[in-house]
Amino acid sequence: MRVKCVICDTIGQLDDDLPLAKKLRNRPINTYMCDVCHTRIAENTTARIETGNFRFYRSSPQMDKEF
């Protein structure tokens, strides 16, 4: 299955038997993000969390204190 990254527009290949390929076929709202973009976003998010200016808006205040 050919897939396209939503951020960098690179075209990749997924095996048709993978669960991710099935999810993308059956639910068009789900989008694909390549490994390079995924790791870049994870690193940037971790760096923002470490600054202390990052706030989780979907979590409760109790979870923010524990984190």
Secondary structure, DSSP 8 states (H G I E B T S, - for coil): -EEE-TTT--EEE--TTSHHHHHHHH-TT-----HHHHHHHHHHHHHHHHHT----SSS-HHHHHH-
